[in-house]
Amino acid sequence: MPQTNQLFHMRGQCYFKLKQYEMAEKDFQEAILISDDKNKIIFYNSLGKCKMAMAQKDPSFVSFFLFSFNKLLNASKKCWNSAIEQMDKPSSTSV
């Protein structure tokens, strides 16, 4: 069964396809809010796409899009660093 953050994301995707961008934006933001760092990347990506669609109608959204993009980069960096740390840890299994 999908987790709550995934349900908000899926509903946001439905709103996005229906071009109800404000509703999609709210759901993507809620998914981001209730997710841990490793899961936020996909939700920030969807929010960014939504903001781009909104910016085509209203250029004032461009500044927020850049803010969201910076958040995505930070989340990606955290995930990358976490993955590297996991790879650097010695394995607990012995041969």
Number of C-alpha atoms within 10 A of each C-alpha: 5 8 10 13 21 20 15 22 25 18 15 28 22 15 19 20 12 11 14 15 22 15 17 26 23 16 24 29 20 17 26 22 13 14 17 12 14 14 17 23 20 17 25 22 15 20 29 22 16 25 25 18 15 20 16 11 10 11 11 11 16 16 12 14 19 13 12 17 16 13 15 20 13 14 19 18 12 14 17 13 12 13 12 11 10 11 10 9 8 7 8 5 5 4 2
